[in-house]
Amino acid sequence: MTTTSTVDRPRESLRADPVASIPRNRQTNDFAALAREVKDAGLMDRRAGSYVLRTAILGVALVGALAAMILLGDSMWQLGLAAVFGVLFTQLAFLSHDSAHQQVFANGRRNEWFSRFVGNLGVGLSYGWWSRKHGRHHSSPNTIGRDGDIATGALVFVPGENEGRTGFMGWITRRQGWLFFPLLTLFAFSLHFHAVHTILTDQRVKHRRAEGALIAVRLIGFPALAIMVMGPGLGIAFLAVQLVVFGVYMGGSFAPNHKGMPLIPKDSKVDFLRRQVMTSRNIRGGLPMEWAMGGLNYQIEHHLFPRMPSMNLRKVRPIVRRFCAEREIPYTETGLFESYGIVIRYLHRVGLGYSDPMECPLMAQYRAR
C-alpha cells in the first residue's frame, strides 16, 4: 500500500466527537468525507427507544435471576443460574460501555452517570478507571507504548517484550497461546481488582465516593446475598462459576477486536482513518453475533464512530466497506472461531520469541525513522 505523510489524531476522551477538529490534509480529508456521508444518512442520531427497550429487558432479566436465586435456595441448580448471572453482567457491561461513549443520551452528564450506575453497581467495574483506560485505547489502538490493552502483563502482545521473562512467568509466556482461554477464567478478578484499587488510591477519579459506594454494594452485597441464601459452600461455588463465565465472556468478546492485528510503533504518523481501520477486526455473524458481543463485532465502525449507537453499526458497515475498498484500505472481517485461532497463533508466536510473528507490513512501513 502506498502511503503519504500523515499526522496523528489528537488524543480524545470517550466524550470527544471524532469529527471535530480534524487536521485538513488529503488523508484526513478521507475521514471527513466519510463522516459527512454517515451523518447525512442519519446514522449518528440517538436511538433512545432501542436503549430504553434494551435496559428494560436487562433489568427484568436481572430481577428475575435474583428472584430465582432466592427461591432456589440450597440447590445445585444455582450453578446453572450462576452462569446466567455471568452473561447478564457482561451484557450490562456492554450497556455501560455504550453510555460511556455518549451513545445513549444527548446530554453528556446523563451518559456519564448512567454508565457509572450500570458499570459500578451492576457489573462491579469502576467507570473512572475504565473510561480513562478505554479512552487511551480508542485514541491509539494497537500503538506500542500508548495502548494499555497491549501492554505486557500476564500476557505479552508486543514482539520482543518476552525477553527476560524467566521462572513461572517465562513458563506462562512460552505457552501463552494455549493458556489464553484458561487465563480468561481469571479476567473477572483482574477487572474487579483494578476497579477497587483505582477507587481506593486514585484521587483523580471523579465522584470517587459515589463510585466507591456503588461498587461496594455490588462486590460485597451480591456475594453476601449468595452465601446467605445458599450457605458458604454452594455460595462460594456459585460465585466462582459466575466469575469464570463473566471473565471468559468479557475477554472472549474484546480479544477478537484487535489482538493479532497490525501494531503501530509509538512515534509513527498514521492518519485517524487508517489507524482505526487497519488495527481493528470485525466478526461476522449478523444479529445473533451483534447481540452476543454488544455490537462490538462491528469493531471497525465502532472505532471510526465511537459515539454512534451500537445498533446503527451494522447499517454503517456497507458504507465503510465500500469507502475503504475505493481507497485500498485493508478491511478485516472474520468468523468468531477463526478470530480466536488468529489470536492464539499470534500469542503463541510472540511467546516463543518470534520478532515479527505475523510478518506485518504495517509495522515496518510506519516504523519511526
KEVEXZA-567270 format. One record per residue: x, z, y of N, C-alpha, C, CB in turn. Coordinates in steps of 0.001 Angstrom, whole numbers, padded with zeros to 6 digits, always signed. Glycine has a CB too. Layout:
KEVEXZA-567270
XZYXZYXZYXZY ...
end
This chain:
KEVEXZA-567270
+000836+000000-001197+000000+000000+000000+000867+000000+001242-000943+001209+000009 +000561-000839+002208+001323-000916+003441+000821+000146+004413+001221-002325+004065 +001767+000826+005041+001387+001882+005980+002020+001610+007327+001807+003274+005456 +001440+002219+008349+001995+002151+009695+002164+003557+010210+001096+001318+010641 +002727+003685+011384+002917+005006+011967+001576+005661+012214+003719+004920+013270 +001443+006913+011793+000183+007639+011935+000451+008996+012551-000529+007792+010571 -000614+009709+012828-000491+011037+013421-001263+012022+012589-000987+011051+014875 -000819+013279+012613-001527+014333+011906-002795+014690+012647-000642+015568+011734 -003802+015050+011894-005041+015545+012489-004836+016991+012870-006247+015391+011518 -005309+017429+014061-005161+018821+014458-005852+019736+013456-005728+019044+015865 -005291+020937+013304-005880+021912+012382-007298+022228+012801-005039+023202+012329 -008179+022324+011805-009577+022562+012121-010090+023747+011310-010424+021302+011845 -011043+024452+011840-011706+025515+011106-012894+024927+010386-012138+026667+012042 -013579+025787+009607-014749+025299+008890-015867+024922+009850-015240+026348+007904 -015810+025406+011080-016867+025110+012034-016551+023869+012862-017091+026297+012946 -015350+023328+012700-014961+022204+013554-015685+020934+013158-013457+021982+013492 -015963+020096+014167-016560+018786+013931-015434+017795+013688-017459+018338+015132 -015346+017189+012475-014233+016304+012176-014220+015043+013013-014258+015939+010741 -015317+014718+013708-015362+013512+014516-014790+013766+015918-016802+012995+014611 -014775+015021+016323-014377+015336+017696-012866+015289+017869-014899+016707+018094 -012428+014877+019036-011024+014924+019450-010093+014205+018494-010582+016346+019588 -010499+013053+017966-009640+012287+017083-008702+011415+017925-010484+011419+016107 -007376+011520+017729-006472+010644+018474-006787+009188+018162-004998+010962+018138 -006666+008339+019162-007072+006953+019002-005859+006058+018700-007797+006466+020266 -005715+005604+017479-004812+004530+017140-005502+003736+016031-003388+005068+016696 -004805+002741+015480-005515+001821+014582-006099+002535+013375-004582+000719+014116 -005304+003414+012748-005797+004036+011526-006797+005154+011798-004642+004575+010725 -006603+005932+012870-007608+006947+013175-008889+006300+013673-007078+007939+014215 -008790+005114+014247-009998+004383+014613-010800+003983+013385-009642+003150+015423 -010133+003827+012238-010851+003569+010992-011861+004685+010731-009864+003442+009805 -011409+005934+010852-012328+007044+010592-013416+007124+011654-011563+008364+010530 -013061+006847+012894-014073+006869+013953-015171+005854+013668-013431+006586+015323 -014784+004676+013167-015784+003651+012828-016660+004109+011668-015096+002317+012473 -016035+004709+010664-016804+005230+009530-017750+006332+009985-015863+005759+008434 -017262+007227+010831-018091+008344+011296-019297+007848+012091-017259+009304+012155 -019106+006831+012899-020235+006287+013659-021284+005693+012717-019747+005216+014658 -020831+004968+011704-021767+004363+010758-022570+005434+010018-021012+003478+009754 -021883+006479+009618-022540+007568+008880-023523+008312+009780-021490+008551+008313 -023118+008573+011007-024013+009273+011937-025238+008435+012258-023274+009626+013228 -025034+007136+012455-026163+006240+012746-027141+006175+011582-025658+004834+013074 -026655+006402+010377-027521+006401+009192-028299+007707+009050-026691+006160+007936 -028049+008668+009940-028771+009947+009915-028297+010912+008856-030212+009699+009714 -027125+010667+008267-026677+011489+007147-026015+012793+007571-025727+010707+006304 -025779+012958+008875-025244+014225+009364-026357+015181+009787-024298+013979+010534 -027609+014724+009735-028729+015569+010148-028926+016726+009177-030015+014742+010250 -029384+017861+009701-029633+019039+008864-030760+018773+007873-029975+020258+009738 -030701+019446+006712-031735+019345+005676-032294+020732+005417-031167+018718+004360 -032945+021292+006424-033404+022685+006352-034333+022921+005168-034115+023071+007641 -035270+022000+004943-036220+022178+003849-035534+022262+002494-037219+021045+003842 -034519+021439+002272-033796+021459+001000-033074+022786+000802-032794+020300+000935 -032497+023317+001881-031792+024591+001753-032756+025765+001587-030907+024820+002968 -033909+025686+002218-034920+026732+002003-035344+026750+000537-036157+026505+002921 -035609+025566-000023-036012+025481-001430-034903+025982-002345-036383+024037-001796 -033675+025568-002081-032542+025987-002911-032350+027497-002865-031259+025285-002458 -032452+028075-001664-032306+029523-001519-033431+030253-002236-032280+029917-000038 -034649+029734-002120-035789+030381-002765-035647+030357-004288-037098+029698-002345 -035231+029224-004829-035067+029113-006286-034006+030096-006778-034680+027665-006684 -032874+030152-006076-031817+031068-006494-032258+032523-006329-030535+030808-005687 -033001+032815-005248-033483+034175-005044-034437+034625-006131-034157+034285-003710 -035381+033744-006491-036331+034084-007561-035601+034238-008889-037432+033005-007681 -034658+033350-009155-033905+033431-010410-033098+034719-010482-032975+032221-010556 -032506+035128-009373-031709+036352-009365-032591+037591-009551-030917+036459-008056 -033727+037625-008874-034650+038755-009053-035158+038809-010486-035837+038650-008075 -035475+037641-011054-035917+037592-012437-034848+038073-013394-036332+036196-012799 -033591+037707-013137-032495+038139-014002-032291+039648-013908-031199+037405-013631 -032404+040195-012705-032279+041650-012542-033412+042381-013252-032266+042026-011051 -034621+041842-013146-035754+042458-013847-035553+042398-015355-037072+041764-013463 -035077+041272-015848-034828+041134-017288-033752+042109-017748-034413+039693-017629 -032731+042308-016930-031663+043244-017288-032214+044660-017445-030549+043221-016226 -033082+045059-016532-033662+046400-016599-034597+046531-017802-034421+046720-015300 -035405+045501-018066-036369+045555-019170-035696+045510-020536-037352+044411-019054 -034597+044763-020649-033919+044648-021941-033247+045950-022355-032889+043537-021893 -032743+046694-021390-032117+047967-021699-030902+047804-022604-033120+048890-022348 -030817+048653-023600-029669+048661-024515-029890+047625-025616-029456+050079-025131 -029738+046364-025284-029968+045269-026229-028814+044285-026160-031308+044552-025934 -028432+043735-027307-027343+042761-027341-027721+041463-026630-026950+042465-028783 -029012+041255-026393-029420+040085-025623-028858+040114-024199-030938+039994-025579 -028433+041298-023782-027851+041421-022443-026596+040563-022282-027517+042880-022150 -025885+040300-023370-024671+039500-023267-025003+038052-022895-023888+039545-024588 -026130+037546-023423-026581+036226-023013-027006+036220-021560-027724+035759-023892 -027669+037305-021145-028092+037416-019745-026881+037516-018825-029009+038639-019550 -025807+038118-019313-024582+038207-018514-024068+036813-018163-023496+038999-019273 -024161+035890-019117-023742+034514-018848-024635+033885-017776-023782+033672-020143 -025923+034201-017808-026849+033702-016791-026434+034211-015411-028302+034134-017113 -026068+035482-015329-025604+036025-014043-024345+035304-013570-025331+037538-014162 -023437+034991-014497-022234+034258-014119-022558+032922-013485-021354+034048-015321 -023554+032232-014043-023987+030946-013487-024648+031149-012122-024965+030236-014455 -025525+032139-012017-026227+032380-010751-025268+032765-009632-027271+033475-010928 -024284+033602-009934-023324+033990-008904-022508+032786-008432-022389+035088-009432 -022192+031874-009351-021455+030676-008955-022320+029789-008068-020985+029896-010195 -023592+029648-008409-024489+028854-007580-024652+029481-006193-025854+028710-008260 -024670+030805-006136-024710+031473-004829-023433+031191-004040-024902+032996-005003 -022297+031125-004736-021037+030811-004064-021083+029404-003471-019854+030941-005045 -021702+028457-004185-021852+027099-003646-022701+027122-002379-022488+026160-004699 -023756+027914-002387-024634+028007-001221-023895+028631-000041-025892+028828-001555 -023122+029676-000303-022328+030307+000742-021298+029330+001294-021636+031566+000207 -020713+028530+000427-019751+027504+000829-020385+026519+001809-019218+026755-000403 -021581+026045+001501-022262+025104+002387-022518+025709+003757-023574+024654+001769 -022960+026950+003776-023254+027595+005049-021986+027837+005852-023985+028908+004820 -020889+028175+005175-019617+028362+005874-019158+027069+006530-018543+028869+004909 -019558+025936+005964-019233+024640+006534-020250+024181+007574-019132+023617+005441 -021157+025079+008000-022131+024765+009042-023142+023716+008597-021420+024287+010285 -023455+023688+007308-024373+022682+006787-025832+023119+006819-023993+022334+005383 -026086+024408+006880-027448+024911+006682-028219+024967+007998-027413+026300+006039 -027687+025659+009001-028358+025840+010293-027651+025026+011373-028396+027338+010687 -028372+024735+012444-027753+024086+013598-026936+025087+014402-028821+023437+014489 -027254+026371+014271-026577+027441+015005-025404+027978+014179-027572+028586+015350 -024198+027951+014774-023007+028372+014056-023037+029830+013640-021806+028123+014892 -023557+030704+014496-023604+032133+014187-024522+032401+012995-024080+032933+015413 -025636+031688+012930-026547+031868+011787-025888+031416+010497-027856+031091+012006 -025183+030305+010558-024458+029846+009376-023448+030889+008917-023751+028520+009663 -022707+031435+009871-021678+032418+009544-022277+033650+008867-020922+032831+010807 -023366+034174+009417-023954+035389+008854-024649+035112+007518-024949+036000+009843 -025261+033959+007397-025879+033612+006115-024806+033500+005037-026675+032286+006228 -023697+032845+005365-022606+032731+004405-022018+034094+004079-021521+031808+004941 -021882+034942+005078-021343+036285+004855-022287+037098+003966-021115+037011+006202 -023570+037006+004227-024544+037772+003440-024565+037292+001989-025953+037653+004060 -024673+035989+001788-024733+035451+000423-023408+035656-000301-025094+033955+000448 -022294+035384+000401-020995+035478-000242-020586+036899-000565-019963+034855+000621 -020680+037801+000416-020241+039182+000193-021203+039952-000691-020083+039900+001514 -022490+039900-000354-023476+040687-001092-023871+040032-002409-024707+040901-000242 -024020+038722-002419-024484+038058-003626-023401+037746-004625-025166+036817-003268 -022185+037426-004117-021121+036963-005016-020003+037980-005159-020551+035655-004517 -019729+038735-004099-018603+039658-004137-017337+039036-003591-018367+040131-005543 -017473+038047-002719-016338+037418-002049-016359+037764-000570-016360+035886-002247 -015199+037727+000062-015113+038000+001490-015218+036709+002270-013808+038727+001832 -016217+036618+003133-016348+035441+003995-015111+035282+004865-017609+035545+004875 -014611+036374+005432-013456+036315+006307-012225+035780+005601-013168+037676+006867 -011978+036256+004383-010816+035785+003621-011002+034327+003212-010591+036665+002371 -012157+034020+002635-012354+032687+002065-012401+031609+003139-013631+032652+001247 -013093+031851+004253-013231+030808+005272-011888+030462+005893-014207+031251+006359 -011029+031452+006075-009707+031180+006632-008877+030351+005647-008981+032501+006974 -008874+030765+004395-008109+030061+003362-008642+028646+003158-008154+030839+002036 -009956+028505+003092-010563+027215+002821-010422+026275+004023-012037+027394+002457 -010416+026843+005226-010213+026020+006406-008835+025379+006419-010407+026845+007655 -007813+026138+006015-006465+025571+005931-006402+024474+004872-005437+026670+005615 -007108+024680+003769-007132+023664+002717-007747+022366+003236-007916+024173+001493 -008857+022449+003941-009512+021245+004443-008647+020529+005477-010868+021596+005051 -007908+021286+006253-007051+020681+007255-005883+019926+006633-006536+021739+008196 -005345+020454+005528-004137+019859+004921-004235+019862+003402-002870+020624+005366 -005187+019142+002820-005338+019175+001358-004105+018628+000647-006569+018378+000937 -003672+019357-000386-002540+018953-001218-001266+018714-000406-002893+017699-001987 -001143+019377+000729+000059+019264+001547+000975+020448+001260-000298+019197+003057 +002162+020159+000793+003098+021204+000379+003434+022108+001560+004384+020583-000205 +003300+023402+001343+003619+024372+002380+002497+024657+003349+004782+023912+003132 +001394+023913+003246+000263+024132+004150-001027+024460+003413+000051+022914+005011 -001224+023877+002253-002440+024099+001480-002198+025239+000500-002875+022804+000730 -002838+026384+000767-002664+027537-000102-003182+027327-001511-003339+028711+000494 -004047+026326-001699-004602+026079-003030-003571+025514-003995-005772+025132-002933 -002438+025020-003478-001384+024543-004373-000133+025418-004272-001033+023084-004051 -000260+026578-003618+000869+027498-003537+001151+028073-004921+000588+028632-002518 +002406+028311-005205+002797+028837-006506+002322+030269-006677+004309+028760-006680 +001666+030521-007792+001218+031858-008160+001354+032000-009655-000245+032120-007703 +000250+032302-010324+000287+032318-011783+000594+030933-012320-001039+032826-012354 +000125+029886-011610+000385+028504-011990+001280+027843-010945-000939+027718-012151 +002020+026832-011373+002883+026063-010481+002299+024665-010353+004360+026014-011009 +001998+024246-009124+001392+022940-008894+002362+021931-008289+000199+023088-007995 +003436+022413-007682+004378+021529-006992+005614+021337-007849+004764+022098-005606 +005958+020098-008176+007155+019853-008976+008398+020486-008354+007370+018359-009149 +009202+021133-009202+010424+021768-008743+010282+023243-008468+010903+021097-007528 +009044+023710-008213+008854+025122-007895+008817+026011-009139+007578+025298-007111 +008976+025404-010318+009049+026183-011542+010455+026717-011778+008605+025344-012724 +011434+026223-011027+012808+026648-011221+012968+028128-010888+013750+025805-010367 +013713+028813-011716+013974+030224-011501+012922+031149-012073+014104+030480-010064 +011852+030597-012632+010831+031458-013250+011252+031738-014689+009403+030789-013201 +011581+032968-014956+012053+033366-016277+011151+034458-016833+013521+033850-016216 +011489+034937-018016+010722+036009-018627+009296+035597-018915+010730+037218-017744 +008371+036542-018728+006974+036290-019062+006384+035187-018197+006158+037564-018908 +006682+035192-016886+006136+034164-016007+006707+032792-016353+006426+034504-014542 +007960+032753-016759+008537+031493-017191+007863+030975-018451+010024+031649-017425 +007546+031881-019353+006837+031514-020589+005475+030916-020250+006669+032750-021520 +004766+031539-019319+003459+031024-018901+003609+029650-018257+002777+032000-017921 +004587+029504-017376+004765+028238-016652+005016+027084-017606+005921+028347-015660 +005835+027316-018623+006145+026238-019571+004931+025838-020397+007275+026662-020496 +003921+026682-020446+002713+026417-021242+001457+026377-020377+002554+027481-022327 +001647+026225-019063+000525+026406-018149-000577+025367-018327+001017+026367-016738 -000244+024192-018822-001295+023206-019080-002269+023701-020128-000688+021883-019521 -001720+024204-021232-002579+024699-022321-003246+026013-021950-001766+024878-023606 -002639+026763-021046-003190+028071-020673-004154+027996-019500-002071+029020-020335 -004376+026790-018965-005177+026669-017758-006565+027284-017931-005303+025212-017363 -007307+026863-018942-008665+027396-019113-008657+028861-019542-009428+026565-020141 -007757+029299-020435-007710+030743-020701-007447+031577-019453-006647+031037-021726 -006581+031071-018546-006309+031824-017324-007506+031855-016385-005116+031233-016608 -008374+030831-016472-009578+030849-015635-010498+032018-015967-010338+029545-015789 -010359+032568-017167-011193+033737-017504-010856+034930-016617-011012+034121-018984 -009675+034897-015982-009264+035977-015086-009483+035622-013614-007801+036317-015319 -010014+034434-013363-010148+033946-011990-011079+034819-011157-010656+032517-011994 -012148+035312-011749-013086+036154-011004-012412+037430-010521-014301+036500-011870 -011569+038031-011385-010847+039231-010962-009976+038931-009744-009982+039777-012117 -009323+037769-009755-008468+037381-008639-009274+037219-007357-007731+036086-008961 -010423+036559-007437-011262+036352-006252-011739+037687-005680-012470+035464-006598 -012211+038579-006539-012697+039877-006071-011551+040703-005481-013372+040648-007224 -010377+040639-006120-009229+041408-005628-008834+040948-004232-008033+041272-006588 -008704+039645-004036-008300+039133-002724-009350+039470-001660-008078+037607-002789 -010615+039434-002047-011670+039775-001098-011550+041221-000637-013043+039538-001722 -011435+042128-001584-011348+043555-001248-010062+043853-000495-011425+044417-002519 -008946+043285-000960-007658+043528-000317-007672+043071+001137-006542+042816-001078 -008274+041916+001398-008327+041402+002764-009162+042306+003656-008892+039984+002780 -010306+042738+003167-011178+043595+003971-010506+044935+004269-012516+043825+003250 -009768+045469+003308-009134+046777+003492-007896+046725+004370-008768+047357+002158 -007188+045607+004376-005873+045582+005025-005774+044667+006243-004852+045166+004034 -006670+043727+006398-006539+042741+007467-007533+043040+008587-006757+041314+006920 -007037+043576+009673-007908+043951+010781-008383+042746+011593-007191+044920+011686 -007848+041552+011284-008298+040349+011987-009646+039857+011478-007266+039245+011845 -010113+040384+010345-011382+039942+009780-012525+040331+010715-011597+040548+008372 -013301+039362+011131-014446+039635+011992-015517+040401+011221-015025+038322+012558 -016158+041346+011898-017241+042137+011303-016775+042748+009979-018507+041259+011080 -015605+043353+010065-014960+043900+008865-015801+044989+008195-013591+044461+009223 -016418+045842+008986-017240+046920+008405-018455+046358+007690-017689+047906+009495 -019076+045357+008299-020239+044747+007657-019833+044084+006349-020902+043722+008594 -018712+043372+006368-018240+042741+005132-017951+043792+004073-016982+041898+005399 -017313+044899+004493-016994+045962+003549-018235+046582+002935-016181+047029+004229 -019245+046824+003750-020483+047422+003251-021184+046484+002263-021424+047759+004423 -021258+045206+002608-021942+044247+001746-021228+044085+000403-022047+042896+002447 -019915+043964+000448-019181+043744-000795-019147+045006-001652-017760+043278-000493 -019226+046169-001018-019263+047419-001777-020555+047520-002594-019137+048629-000828 -021666+047114-001989-022935+047120-002720-022845+046228-003951-024087+046656-001810 -022232+045064-003775-022139+044110-004880-021163+044570-005964-021715+042752-004353 -019963+044991-005569-018921+045278-006546-018980+046698-007105-017582+045046-005925 -019743+047567-006467-019944+048914-007006-021354+049064-007555-019680+049977-005926 -022331+048590-006776-023727+048773-007176-024108+048004-008422-024626+048368-006063 -023708+046738-008520-024085+045933-009688-023479+046468-010984-023655+044490-009484 -022181+046774-011041-021645+047375-012266-022280+048728-012590-020145+047540-012141 -022546+049523-011554-023168+050830-011801-024553+050661-012411-023263+051642-010495 -025320+049686-011918-026647+049426-012474-026553+048984-013928-027376+048363-011647 -025599+048103-014215-025442+047615-015594-025112+048750-016543-024350+046545-015666 -024194+049619-016162-023797+050726-017039-024919+051741-017168-022528+051411-016509 -025657+051954-016094-026771+052907-016153-027872+052399-017083-027342+053156-014743 -028140+051092-017049-029210+050522-017863-028797+050388-019324-029620+049163-017315 -027540+049995-019580-027104+049646-020942-026231+050684-021613-026368+048365-020912 -025726+051630-020836-024732+052536-021384-023340+051972-021148-024976+052776-022884 -022306+052808-021262-020956+052362-020903-020411+051246-021787-020022+053521-020957 -020614+051319-023101-020048+050313-023995-020599+048918-023750-020300+050701-025420 -021921+048785-023871-022558+047493-023674-022463+047062-022215-024020+047545-024119 -022516+048027-021298-022428+047700-019881-021095+047055-019531-022633+048945-019043 -020002+047586-020065-018686+047008-019804-018573+045631-020447-017574+047933-020326 -019121+045477-021661-019110+044158-022313-019918+043151-021499-019675+044256-023750 -021051+043583-020968-021886+042738-020119-021097+042261-018896-023151+043501-019677 -020418+043190-018239-019653+042847-017040-018493+041909-017380-019123+044121-016362 -017877+042109-018533-016766+041246-018942-017247+039811-019147-016114+041778-020234 -018395+039647-019828-018939+038309-020055-019295+037654-018730-020174+038369-020971 -019943+038423-017859-020331+037865-016553-019119+037400-015762-021110+038901-015739 -018053+038183-015760-016851+037828-015012-016160+036604-015605-015885+039004-014979 -016130+036526-016925-015493+035373-017575-016261+034095-017264-015408+035585-019104 -017582+034129-017387-018389+032940-017124-018263+032534-015653-019873+033195-017491 -018336+033498-014767-018204+033219-013340-016848+032600-013025-018399+034499-012526 -015772+033166-013580-014435+032666-013306-014202+031267-013830-013425+033585-013890 -014634+031011-015070-014443+029693-015664-015306+028648-014948-014781+029730-017169 -016538+029013-014624-017442+028086-013929-016905+027759-012542-018864+028685-013822 -016491+028779-011793-015951+028550-010450-014678+027718-010516-015674+029886-009744 -013733+028155-011334-012472+027438-011427-012640+026037-011968-011513+028195-012286 -013544+025887-012948-013793+024574-013532-014510+023630-012598-014582+024719-014781 -015134+024165-011536-015805+023326-010541-014868+022890-009430-016984+024063-009947 -013894+023734-009088-012993+023421-007990-011728+022698-008443-012620+024680-007270 -011253+022979-009653-009980+022400-010112-009977+020875-010163-009650+022932-011475 -011063+020202-010606-011010+018735-010705-010895+018032-009364-012229+018233-011410 -011137+018740-008274-011259+018083-006971-009932+017567-006415-011868+019035-005987 -008838+018282-006666-007550+017905-006066-006366+018019-007020-007288+018759-004865 -006468+018847-008041-005313+019079-008910-004962+017795-009659-005599+020231-009909 -003679+017459-009638-003229+016225-010264-003357+015008-009374-003988+015995-011512 -003828+015195-008151-003870+014115-007168-002569+014126-006362-005111+014261-006228 -002301+013065-005578-001035+012991-004841-000787+014211-003960-001011+011746-003989 +000474+014616-003900+000921+015665-002996+001561+015033-001772+001911+016622-003701 +001422+015699-000641+001979+015188+000611+003033+016169+001114+000861+014972+001683 +004253+015709+001376+005269+016608+001944+004805+017212+003266+006590+015855+002153 +005297+018412+003553+004798+019202+004679+004867+018488+006016+005562+020471+004771 +005970+017797+006295+006180+017224+007624+005796+015753+007715+007617+017385+008021 +005049+015256+006728+004667+013847+006739+003535+013587+007725+004255+013399+005341 +003477+012367+008200+002441+011950+009133+001466+011030+008405+003057+011241+010375 +000305+011550+008111-000722+010781+007408-002026+010941+008172-000877+011250+005916 -002711+009862+008451-003943+009967+009225-005038+010657+008429-004410+008587+009667 -006022+011158+009154-007071+012001+008560-007804+011306+007413-008073+012408+009626 -008226+010074+007589-008998+009365+006578-008213+009249+005280-009394+007979+007082 -006999+008789+005351-006205+008591+004138-005777+009909+003520-004983+007749+004442 -005463+010891+004355-005093+012207+003825-006231+012786+002977-004740+013175+004979 -007444+012680+003456-008573+013278+002753-008955+012478+001511-009768+013391+003684 -008985+011154+001625-009438+010319+000505-008415+010300-000617-009715+008892+000978 -007143+010130-000292-006125+009918-001311-005722+011189-002046-004920+009308-000689 -006096+012352-001512-005777+013606-002201-006985+014198-002918-005229+014617-001211 -008121+013515-002866-009361+014050-003442-009848+013184-004592-010452+014155-002369 -010618+013785-005460-011151+013089-006633-012642+013407-006787-010368+013493-007919 -013460+012379-006938-014881+012559-007230-015103+012662-008734-015709+011399-006644 -016215+013295-009095-016599+013430-010501-017941+012735-010710-016678+014935-010926 -017959+011791-011635-019203+011081-011933-020184+012001-012667-018917+009819-012779 -021466+011608-012659-022449+012373-013412-023812+012448-012768-021950+013733-013623 -023961+011897-011557-025273+011838-010926-025825+013200-010547-026233+011155-011831 -027153+013285-010533-027814+014507-010076-027489+015738-010916-029291+014298-010068 -027428+015631-012267-027068+016828-013043-025696+017381-012650-027080+016507-014536 -024719+016495-012463-023393+016957-012064-023426+017505-010647-022367+015819-012172 -024229+016905-009782-024359+017398-008411-024892+018823-008402-025280+016481-007592 -025890+019090-009241-026416+020457-009314-025376+021393-009904-027707+020504-010151 -024742+020976-010980-023798+021847-011668-022609+022217-010790-023311+021183-012933 -022166+021292-009928-020985+021534-009111-021337+021800-007646-020043+020351-009206 -022595+022004-007350-022992+022321-005984-022675+021229-004983-022333+023574-005556 -022620+019979-005435-022289+018868-004551-020796+018620-004408-022873+019112-003208 -019973+019506-004984-018531+019349-004860-017989+018226-005726-017846+020633-005214 -018839+017640-006560-018402+016461-007315-018171+015273-006382-019442+016095-008393 -018770+015301-005190-018504+014287-004170-017436+014830-003222-019812+013904-003388 -016269+015102-003771-015233+015787-003012-014656+014919-001897-014128+016228-003939 -014537+013631-002130-014016+012746-001092-014924+012779+000132-013880+011304-001623 -016208+012588-000100-017167+012583+001006-017233+013953+001684-018561+012175+000501 -017150+015019+000887-017187+016360+001464-015987+016601+002371-017230+017415+000358 -014819+016120+001976-013632+016327+002810-013665+015468+004069-012371+016022+002013 -014267+014306+003985-014390+013478+005176-015426+014035+006146-014754+012057+004789 -016510+014591+005601-017619+015082+006426-018013+016485+005963-018842+014113+006353 -017168+017491+006243-017417+018844+005723-018701+019481+006243-016261+019733+006066 -019250+018983+007365-020484+019560+007892-021730+018827+007410-020448+019555+009397 -021546+017812+006602-022693+017081+006069-023394+017917+004998-022248+015715+005487 -024736+018058+005040-025447+018764+003977-025089+018200+002603-026960+018679+004203 -024824+019071+001662-024302+018624+000362-025251+017667-000354-024031+019824-000527 -026557+017766-000090-027496+016844-000754-027446+015436-000164-028918+017384-000655 -026739+015258+000947-026564+013922+001529-025293+013228+001048-026542+014017+003037 -024437+013961+000362-023150+013398-000024-023309+012200-000967-022294+014468-000684 -024297+012246-001863-024496+011106-002774-024963+009870-002006-025523+011464-003874 -025619+010094-000866-026108+008964-000074-024984+008306+000723-027215+009423+000873 -024003+009096+001128-022902+008532+001912-021836+007917+001011-022275+009609+002801 -021851+008270-000264-020826+007784-001194-020687+006260-001189-021146+008253-002595 -021780+005465-001297-021597+004000-001295-020967+003484-000005-022934+003310-001509 -021278+004119+001111-020696+003702+002384-019189+003943+002374-021355+004457+003560 -018783+005116+001914-017366+005462+001897-016606+004587+000909-017181+006940+001545 -017194+004345-000276-016530+003490-001273-016300+002081-000721-017372+003420-002569 -017310+001517-000093-017174+000179+000470-016144+000155+001598-018525-000320+000981 -016191+001178+002446-015270+001264+003570-013826+001349+003092-015607+002469+004441 -013572+002163+002062-012220+002310+001521-011766+001018+000840-012164+003486+000524 -012667+000353+000123-012313-000898-000544-011906-001959+000468-013482-001402-001392 -012594-002016+001588-012271-003007+002618-010886-002785+003212-013313-002970+003724 -010427-001517+003194-009127-001191+003781-008073-000894+002722-009261-000004+004713 -008400-001159+001467-007487-000975+000341-006951+000453+000270-006328-001957+000443 -007844+001412+000515-007505+002828+000382-007946+003279-001006-008185+003696+001510 -007047+003781-001840-007427+004213-003189-008539+005256-003166-006215+004775-003918 -009591+005005-003939-010752+005897-004031-010866+006294-005505-012094+005200-003495 -010671+007571-005802-010581+008035-007188-011869+008710-007629-009407+008996-007353 -012389+008266-008750-013602+008848-009325-013476+008810-010845-014888+008083-008844 -013704+009928-011507-013562+010011-012957-014714+010828-013531-012195+010639-013347 -014774+010885-014856-015689+011790-015521-015124+013207-015514-015961+011323-016955 -015972+014191-015774-015551+015586-015713-014448+015883-016723-016739+016505-015956 -014661+015504-017985-013679+015836-019009-012405+015020-018819-014261+015597-020406 -012541+013816-018324-011352+013028-018000-010539+013731-016920-011744+011605-017541 -011215+014300-015922-010502+015001-014854-009781+016230-015398-011474+015409-013736 -010419+016938-016322-009754+018096-016928-008498+017665-017672-010709+018832-017885 -008580+016535-018365-007403+016029-019062-006270+015720-018099-007757+014788-019858 -006606+015118-016956-005598+014812-015947-004955+016091-015433-006217+014022-014785 -005780+017093-015128-005273+018359-014598-004358+019037-015611-006436+019295-014223 -004785+019094-016864-003989+019768-017897-002657+019057-018115-004772+019832-019219 -002681+017728-018177-001431+016988-018373-000497+017165-017178-001720+015494-018598 -001076+017160-015980-000264+017357-014780+000408+018733-014803-001131+017206-013513 -000372+019774-015067+000183+021127-015105+001249+021250-016186-000927+022156-015343 +001004+020615-017317+001956+020684-018427+003296+020066-018011+001390+019959-019678 +003253+018919-017382+004479+018233-016996+005212+018974-015877+004166+016808-016559 +004476+019525-014918+005114+020338-013878+005762+021562-014493+004092+020759-012804 +005054+022221-015405+005580+023423-016039+006838+023177-016852+004537+024023-016915 +006965+021972-017391+008150+021623-018175+009297+021128-017312+007801+020574-019196 +009060+020995-015998+010146+020694-015096+010303+019251-014715+011370+021146-015675 +009314+018405-014990+009415+017013-014544+009416+016997-013013+008235+016141-015119 +010352+016275-012436+010491+016302-010983+009343+015591-010278+011804+015673-010577 +008783+014577-010907+007681+013817-010312+006692+013496-011419+008191+012505-009608 +005854+014461-011815+005102+014353-013060+004139+013190-013140+004358+015585-013276 +003588+012762-012032+002625+011667-012079+003188+010383-011469+001350+012066-011355 +004535+010385-011191+005174+009233-010564+004365+008769-009346+005326+008080-011583 +004098+009706-008478+003173+009495-007361+003819+008696-006238+002681+010832-006824 +003322+007490-005943+003908+006703-004860+003680+007319-003488+003346+005311-004881 +002592+008059-003315+002309+008649-002007+003368+009678-001635+000919+009297-001998 +003838+010423-002654+004846+011450-002409+006107+010830-001812+005183+012199-003711 +006568+009735-002389+007781+009077-001892+007519+008350-000585+008321+008095-002931 +006338+007774-000466+006015+006943+000687+005955+007753+001975+004696+006236+000465 +005440+009002+001880+005265+009803+003071+006305+010923+003167+003872+010385+003095 +007338+010882+002315+008353+011925+002357+009044+011896+003726+009389+011741+001205 +009207+013087+004292+009822+013178+005625+011248+012652+005583+009806+014637+006141 +011613+011900+006598+012962+011338+006673+013714+011973+007843+012910+009788+006827 
end
